[in-house]
Amino acid sequence: MSIKVCVIIAAAGSGRRMGGLNKIVQPVGGRPVLTWSLALFEQSPAVDEIIIAAAEEQVELLRALAAPYGKVTAVVAGGNSRAASVSRALAAASSRVSHIAVHDAARPLLSSADWQALLAAAAKAPGGVILAARPSDSVKSIGEDGYLKEALDRNSLLLAQTPQIFPAALLREAYAMDSATLESATDEAALVAKTGARIRYLQAAEPNFKLTFAADLALAEAELRRRGCLMADSPFDSLPAMPAFGQTALDAPAGCKLTEDGLRIGWGWDIHRLAAGRPLLLGGVAIPHHVGLLGHSDADVLLHALIDALLGAAALGDIGSHFPDNDPRFRGADSRLLLRQTHELLTKAGWRIINIDATVIAEQPRLQPYRQLMRESVAAELQLAPQAISIKAKTAEGLGEIGRQEAIAAQALALIRG
Ligand code: MG
């Protein structure tokens, strides 16, 4: 039996245990937590549609995050409880699916193999099937007096995870129960069991834990690295810009932290032709010379290399994607403004610049006397101390187009921290 699935992603949880952290939009492995599940379901042929139940104040943000995923048909505002949220998503599910799966947005580690196995099991399970893990610790029950009561036989215990998948009619029947029953359930299996259905389980082969505490983000990142799937095929790259990520300080770093300490490096290179009747601008400093650089903007080759280095470090695209050279808005543009806008983009995404190292390659004029001016100019634009900026000058020893004074090139490195 081939099944057609609607996946409901429960994303309305408050994240209280994470200290108010907006966990499902936090970056893990280079993309927001929620989008790991979205990418998996988007690529699964059995999945017909995806519906997200979001906290009311996050509906717009999650719509933006979900935009690259064509199977997402609705982002609905959830209710005060998990059941109320899933209930609203159910109302938006199409009637053409045979099965409905419910998955926690805070479980970004669901593996493709576990999902495939779950689908295969669901096709043969009239009462539905859930993904689960066996407890590895000893399990005790506790009394209200604060003392341990009894040791439970862990071989008869199971930790219920998600996805939990059921025939569509069965899940709808379960959600038709009275609201007190709905409110008391912590997962779909608890509700479906009340209909008398017998539910199967499948032990997850890969870690699939729920991000509950702030430290879980680091654990999830380590697991993704172990699987070698950091940033794999991320449709997230096609998003126009990182959305604003909440208010708290903990929410702020919205970029991709790929190293332990959040450091990232970027490289940029640019070259412009020299022509008569043009000013020579390098690092925002006008340098007296009989020829200048030709370009759509003011052709400040040093700032262009620097902009690319900064965008590169944050993986936010390149200068051409932000300031196209066929856009009339940037004709004759002051590249210092472009640099400032680039800096704003990085700041918004949670990055700050640590240092810059750049080299200008020009046969003429001699740039040594202008190095300090260029440093100060760039430092002022980036609101950094001049000590954080290094600008070096070289000639091309008379070789090639630069040596023939037909062009000037620049290279830049930027180090940033998330
Ligand atoms: Mg350029």
Boltz pocket constraint, residues with backbone or C-beta under 6 A from the ligand:
constraints:
  - pocket:
      binder: B
      contacts: [[A, 270], [A, 271], [A, 272], [A, 295], [A, 299], [A, 300], [A, 301], [A, 304]]
      max_distance: 6.0
